[in-house]
């Protein structure tokens, strides 16, 4: 229905007709925002509407808003007293929910962008999904840590993108961020993985465009960005590559192209960036003065793509400016100017979901909402952007084109993430669960001669179980130990399973092996007879007698940006 047929001749922005009801915390369609809003009867059929700013077939009222209304309908806010300004309503919980996730993930801002419109089928239809099989999780949420891989591709799709990326390419994994949220939701780390990192890509089963299945062969010592697009590899292949690299199982992926940066930066009204010097880069067409500038659209894309404006003009320096851009986008998403604008909220939702491709585990707005509600518990000040520690690839010779993982620092970073250690200097909240876990290491220790344990290899280097068994028997006197061979499944982290009446033995093994409290997995029933404990060596196992406990803080020199801090590009 247009404005004139409602008795109003002036032009009306449909998005402005959605008004926040402070009683419910939801947006509701008011055809005359300046006039009184009647309270519909509880048994009145719902009004059929069209999504704000969109034409096409009519739709039912937003599900969830009607459910939240009190019997008899929503009530209007009482008018402010004369001479007083009306109190600003608080942001609804749904607005807060994914604005957080969106800010962290930058160009895939599904979270903050969706707000009260999140449940619209319209946005469901925008989403593209990919079935990655067992590379990810079938469940949107988890009681444990959550790992989401953010992929920015260089595929040339959309108007105005002809000059970007490789012509005719299916798109490579150009920008990659592993977003890790701790089990207790007190901290999160967004770890950038350089596209020019030389690594191994594991064998990968994929579903092709014609519906057939094909397994793409593995490759060794190739660029990370070829884990997507090359030889028919899909995002599941990139997820498997990240797991092989870091030891962290990836639950879900979110992928976007060049359009996402342009459309989302425009939808929020621009993103502030800071430069220590003026920039005029003819290659990326980025031209900005020194100091703070607000960028959007093509200019925003140029900022995150330029390699010749900052630092030593490397991909690693470009990662820094991308992290600065995402942090600023995150803060903008959290600002009142975004939260209080229905037009911006709708524009963000539309742009984000159109730009987004996800795995089938989160392939609906309902599933994305569940994931967002779970992740929204993390405080912004405990979110850190970091980069995989790397060194120049010795195989390149004098001209450095690629990098390899730093053999000393990178394992420490991966271990911190697997153990949920925050990269921020902010003191973590000590949860009851962690206190209880730490308590498992408190108490008496059994004599080594009384310890019964079976050692299994669950993801460590081949021969690790035999090596550990010999070390326990010959060096530590744990003679009642045996080799259980390979575990039924591979584990990222080493575990020790034991019965309640073996707790003193478990503490002894933890001391000898240098196991953290999180490795201890107590059972509920006492062991009978000569039943041994089960020690399964995971991917984090470094060798017999080498402590597995993660470092308490990030290694010196690790590049990182805290999400709530504004940093200028150099």
N, C-alpha and C positions, 0 to 999 in steps of 0.2 A: 504494500500500500504506500503510495507516494504522499508527500507533504500536503499537496493541494487537496487530495481526496479526504484528508483528515481535517480540512477546514483551515489549513495554514498555507499561505502562499510562499513563505520564505524557504530558502534551501536549508535542509537539515542534514547534518552528518549522522548517519545511522549509528555510528559508534558512540556519539554523544548522548544517544537516547538510553544508554545503559547506565543506570544510576546505582551507586552503592547503597544498600539498605543496611544501616548500622545495627538493626535488630538481628539480622541473620548473618551479616558479614559477606553476603553475596551480591552480585550485580543483578538487577532486574530491569526488564524493558519497560520504560515509561514513555508513552507516546507524546506526553506533554510534560517535560521535566519541570517546568516552572509552575505547573498547576498541581492541585492536590491529587494524591494517588489513593483511589478507593481500595478498600480491603476486600478482596474477592471472597466469596463464600467457600467454605471447605469443600462443598460438593459440586462447585462450579467446574465444568470441564476446563482443562488447561487451554490457554490461548495458543493458537498456532502462529508461529512467527518465522521470520527469515533471519538468518544469522547476521549480526551487525556488519554493515559494509559489504554485504554480498547479495546478489540477486539469486534467481533460481527457485526451486521448489521450496514450499514452506516447511518449517520444522517445528517440532514440539518444544515446549519450554525446556530449559537446560535441566537434565536429570540431576538430582542432588540438591538443586535450589528449592524445588517444590518439597522435597523430603525434609529440608531444614526449616521450613516455615512452620510457625505455630498454627494450631487449629484456629480457623477463622481468618488466616492470611497474615501476611507481613504488615507491620504497622510503620507509619511514617515517624521520622524523628521529630520530637517536639520542637517547635520554633524557638529560636534563641530570644532571650530577653532583649528589649529595646536597648540599643547602645552597646550590646555585647556581640562579639564575633562568635558565630556558631563553632562549637568544638569540632575539631577535625577528627573524623572517625578513624579508628585504628585499622591497619591493613588486615584483611581477612587472612585466615590461616592458609587457605589455598594459594593466596598470592605469595605468602612467604615460602611456602613449600618448595616450589621448583625454581623460584627466582634464584635460590641458592645454587642449585645444581646448574642452572643456566649460566650464572655468572662464572662459575668455575670452568665450564666447558666452552665458554666463549661463543664460537660460531655455531654451536649446537645448543643454544639456550632454550631448550625445551622447557626447563623448569620455570624460571622466572617469567618467561614470556607468556605462559599459558593462563595463569591466574584463574579467574572465575569462568573462563571459557573452555577450560581444559577438557570438559566432558563432551564437547560438541562432536557429533559424528563427522562434521565437516573437517575437523582436524584429523580424525581417524583416516579419512580418505586421502589426506595429504601425505601420510606416512608411506615410505617404501620399506619393505622388509626383505631380509635374506636369511635363508635357513642355513646355519653354519654347523648343523649336526651336533656332535659331542664336543665341539671346540668351545662351546659356551654353556650357560645354564638355561634350563627350561623355565626356571622360576624368576620372577621379577625381583623379589626381595630375598634376603638371607639373614640368618641369625649370626652369621660370622662376618669376616671382612668382606668388602665388596670391591671388585676391580673392574673398571669400565675403560675400554680402549677407545679413545677419540681419534678419528682418522680424518685428516683433511686431504682430499685428492687434488691432483692437478689436471683432472679431466676437463676438456673444453665443452661445457654444457651451459646453455643459457645465453641470452642476448648480451653482447658486448664482451664476451670472454674469448674471442677468436685469437687474441694476441697472447694468451696465457697458456702455459703447459706445453705438452708435446702434441703436435697435430696428429689426429687419428688414434691417439692412445686411449686405452680403456681407463687410464688414470692410475697413477702410482700412489704409494703411501707417502705423500709429500710432507705432511705434518702429522706427528704422532705423539699423543699424550696418554700415558697410562695413569688413570685417575684411581688412586687407592684410598679407600675409606676404612678406618680401623674398626675392629669388631665392636668396641664400646662407643663408637661414633663421636669420640672426643677430638679426633684430628684426621686430616686428609693430606695426601701428597699427590700433586700432579706432576708426573715425571716425564719430561720430554725425551724422546728417543731420536737422535739425529738420523736423517734420511740417508746420509752417506756413511753410516756405520756399517762396517763389513762384519757379517755374521753368517750363521748357518740357517737355512730355511728348511724346516722338516717336511717330510712327505705330507701331502694334504689332499684329503678327499673333498671334492667339490660337486655342486650341481650346476650343470651348464645351462645356457639360455634355452636350449631345445628340450630341457627336461631330463636329459641323460646325466648319469653320474660318471665322474672321471677322477682318478687319483693323479694329482700333479706330482711329479718326481721331486725329491729333495735336492737341494743345492748347497754347496759349501763355499765359504769365503766370497759372498756376493753382497751387494748393497742392500740395506734393510728395505729401501723403498720398493724393491722388486718383489717383496712378499705380497703385493697386491697388483692385479692387472697382468703381470707377466705370465705367459703360458696359461692363461685362464684362471689364475689364482683369485680367490674371493676374499672378503674380510676375515673369514674363518682361518685362512692361511696366515694372515697377519697376526691373529690372536694366538695361533699355535707358535709362531715365531717369537712372540713376546714371552710366552710361557717358557720356551726353551732358553731364552736369553736371561730372564730374571728369576725363574723358579716360581713365579706367581701365576696361578690359574686365572684366566680372564673370564669373567662372568658374562659380559655383554660388550657390544661395540656400538658406537654412534659415528656415522660418517657423513661428511658434507663436502661440497665443492666450493668454487670461488664465489658463487652467488650468495652463500650464507654470510660471509663477511660483509659484503656490500649491502645486502638487504637488512640484516640485523642491526648493523651500526646505524643505518638510516632510520630504522624503526624506533630506536631508543632516542633519536634526536641528536645523534653524534656521540663520539667517545673522546674524552680528553687524553692527550698524550703530551709528554714533556720532552723537549730536546735541549741538550746543552749547547748546540751549535745549529746554525741554519743549514738546511738540506735542499739541494737541487740536483736530483738524480735523473738524468735523461733516459736511463734504461727502464726504471720503474715509473717514471713520470711523477715521482714524489717531490713536491716543493713545499717546504714548511719553514717558518722562521724559528729562531731560537726561542725557548720558553714554552708556554702551554698553548696548545692548539686543540680545537675540536674538529675531529675528522669523521667522515662517513662516506658510504658508497665507494666509488672508485678510489678515492683518496685513502680510505681505510684499508682497502685491499693492497694498494701500493705500499702502505706502511708495513704491513705484515709480510710482504713479499720481497722488499728491497734487500739486496745483499751488498750494496756498494755505498751505503750511507753511514754506517756505524761500525765501530770497532775495527777489526782487521778484514772486514768484508767476507767473512766466512759464514757457513751455514750455522755454526755455533753461536755467532753473534746475532744472526737473524732470529734464532730461537729465543734469545734474551728479549728482543723487542716484541716478539709474539707474546711472551709471557707478561710483559708490561702492558700490552694492549688488552689481554684477557683479564688481567687484574683490574684495570680501569673499567672495562666492560662490566665486571662483577660489581664494582662499587656503584656504577651507574644504575644497574639493575636494582640495587638495594635502596636507591634514593627515592625520596617521596615524589619527585617529579615524574618518575616512571610508575610507581605504585598507584598514584592518585589519578592517572590518566587512562580512562577506558580506551581511548583511541590508540595510545601507545601499547597497551596490554593486548588489544586485539591484533594490532599490526605485528607485534612480536610473535604472537601465537601462530598467526598465519605464515609469516616468513620462516619461523623456526621449523615448523612441521613440514613445509614444502621443501626445505633444504635438507631434510634429514632422511637418512637411511639407517635402519637399526636391525638387529637380529630379531628373530621371531619370538624370542623369550620376553622381549619388551615391545612387541610389535603392535601395540594398541595404546590409545590415550589412557585407558584405565590402568594398564600395566605400568606405563610411565609415571602416572600419578602415584601408584603404590611405591615405586622405586624412589620417587622424589620425596615423599613423606618420610621415608626411612632415612634418606641422606640429609634431610633438612636439619637434623639434630646437631650437625657439626657447626661449631662457631667459626665465623669468618677469620678470626685472628689465628686460628689453628690450621689454616690451609696454606700450604707452601707449594710454589712452583719450583721444581728442580730439574736438573738435566743429568742424564747418565754420564758419569765421569769417563772421559775418553782421552786417548793419546793419538798422535799422528801415526798413520799406518806405515810401518817400516818398509813394507813391500812397494810403496809408491816411489821410493827414491828421493831425489831432491825436490821434486814438485809434489806437494802434499794435496791429494785430491780426496782422500778418504780417511776415516778414523777407525780405530778399534777400541774395545773397552779397556779402561785402565785396570790392569790385573790386580792392583792393590785396593783402589778406592771403590770401584764398581761393585765388587762382592759385598763390601760393607754397606753400601746404599741398598742393595737388594735385600740383604739380611735385615736391615732396619725396617724396611717396608713389610717383609714377611712377618716380622715380630711386632708390627703396629707401633713402632717408635716414632714419635712426632719429630719433624724437622724444625719446628718452631722452638723458640726459646721460652714460649709461654708454658708454665707448669701445667701438666696434664691433670685432669680430674682423676683421682684414684677411685675407681669403681669397686663395688663390693666383689664383683666377679674376679678382678685382678688380685684383690687382697686374699680371697679364698685360694686362688691359684698359687700365690706366693707362699701361703701357709703350708703347702704340700712339701716344701723343702725344709720345713722346721720340724725337728724331732730327732730321735735317736737314729744312728746308722748301724746297719748290720756289719759283721765282720766279712771281709771279702770271701773267705772260705765258705760262708753260709749262703752266698748269693747264687740263685739259680736264674739264668737268663738265656734266651734263645735270640740269636742275632740274624736279622733278615736284611736284604738289600732292597730298598724301596725307591730307588732313584739316584743313589750315589754312584760313583765311578765303579766299573766292574772290578770285582775282587775286594771291595771294601769290607764285606762281611767277614771274609777269611782273614784279612789283615787285622780287623778289630778283634776277632776271636783269639788270634795268636797273642795280640797285645794284652788282652784281658787275662789270659791264662799265664803267660810267661812273665809279664811285667807287673801285674797287679794281683795275682793270686786268686783270680776268679775261676776256679777249676771246674765248677759245675755249670759250665757254659757250652753251648753247641751252636752249629751253623744251620740255620733254617732255610738257606738258599734265597731265592728271589721272592719278594712279597707279591701278593696277588695284584696289587695296584701301586703305581708310582706316587710318591708323596713329595711335596715341596719341602716339608719340614720333618725332621727326625722326631719320632715318638717313642715313648716307653709305656707299654700297657702292663698293668699289674693289679693284683687283688688287694683288698683292704689289709689282709694279714701279711702282705709283702711290702708294706709302706717303708719299713726300715731298709729293706733291700733296694727299693727304688731310689731312696735318697742316697744310698752308697753309690749306685751306678751313676746317678746324676752328678755326684761329686767327681767321680773318676772320668766321666766323659765330658764334663763341662756342659751339661744340659740345662737349658732355662726351665723355669717353672712351667711354661706353656707346653713343654714337651711331655710332661707327666699326664698320663691318662688313667686315672684310677677306675677300677671296676666297682661293682656293687656286691659281689659275692666272694667269699673267701676261697682261696685256692685249696685244692685237695691233694694230699700226697706230695709228689715231686713235680707238680706243675710249674714250669718256669715262667718268668716274666717274658715279654716279647719286646725286644729293642729293634725298631725298624729304622734303618738309616735312610734319610731323605736326601733331596738334592742339596740341602744346606750342609751336609756332612763334609768336613774338610780333611779328615784323617784321624786315626786313632790317637786320642790324647789331646787333640786340638779343640779348645772350647768352641761350642756352637753358639753360645750366648751372643745376641746382637749387640753392637756398640750402643752406648747410651746417647750419643750425639753424632751428628754427621761429621765425616772426615774433614780435616782442614782443607780449604780451597774449593769446596763444592759450590758450584754456582747455584744460587737459589734466590727466589723473590717471594716475599710474603704477600698474600693476596690483599691485605688491608693497608699496604704501604704503597705510596705513589713514588715511582722511580723515574728519573729522566734517562732517555737513551743517549749514549755517548758516541 
